[in-house]
């Protein structure tokens, strides 16, 4: 008999890829979301519900017995508590929570960050990271000493098809339009993980004997500098990127005013997960797939007008003519 898996937030980006991979691996896949995005699955059961509504959640989830639950969309303790209390845990073997690298006390740690490093709200991610910490702690306390294994995954930056966030598509768009890309003038490192790799890691961990509580950093083995990342994006586009290194701090600006990433080296130690699953998609292949998706969907990607406005002000400040 097929195992039943519930994916919280299975219609968008990371959750969608996880649903695809679990379907390929012959699971009975259920997704739960608000139903605001059109589904294009043929063999996925979609449960429509607002996960913030405890009564709705209990009414819907009490009807099912899942073997696996994967919380992709959980942002805070309140959402974690509603999901935990709504689940029928009678046959629940494994629970997976997609947390974040934002939980680490990066202000006081040296990268690469390790699973047992101090967790604390930091100056970059602020409440987002703190809320993920509180959700992690709630799930750990709730599932410890139970018959359900809990797996917490902490990815860095996730990339791949269906990513509407202003990240790789932002760079692709600039390169295609010959628009200069402004980057922080520091040798900052970024670490990525491809959506398919993240999904495959979950599949592998479900097959692996582990402790009741398991926490893993997940990400590509090799980080890249911001400049290297943009050059990789340019290679798959087939055009040269125009890169401007900008001393934003002396100008009283913030890096997110003009660039899609924080200016700190977000790099994780992934040696623990690599002992269990070490395969990863070739970075250029992952970016090529991301670029192909961008080409098909660029008219529907919501690029932020304030970022473009800020760029124009910086170009003027630096006396850079962007007119063709």
ABEGO torsion letter per residue (X at the ends): XBBBBBBBGAABEAAAAAAAAAAAAGBBBBBBBAGABBBABAABBBBBBBAABAAAAAAAAAABBBABBBBAABABAAAAAAAAAABBAAABABBBBBBBAAABBAAABBOBBBAABBBBBBAAAEAAAAAAAAAAAAAAAAABGBABBBBBBBBBBBBEBGBABBBAAAAAAAAAAGBBBBBBABBBBBBBBBAAAAAAAAAAAAABBBBABBBBBBEBABBBBAAAAAAAAAAAAGBBBBBBBBBAAAAGBBAAAABABBBBBBBBBAAAAAAABABBBBAAAAAAAAAAAAAAAAAABBBBAAAAAAAAAAAAAAGBBABX
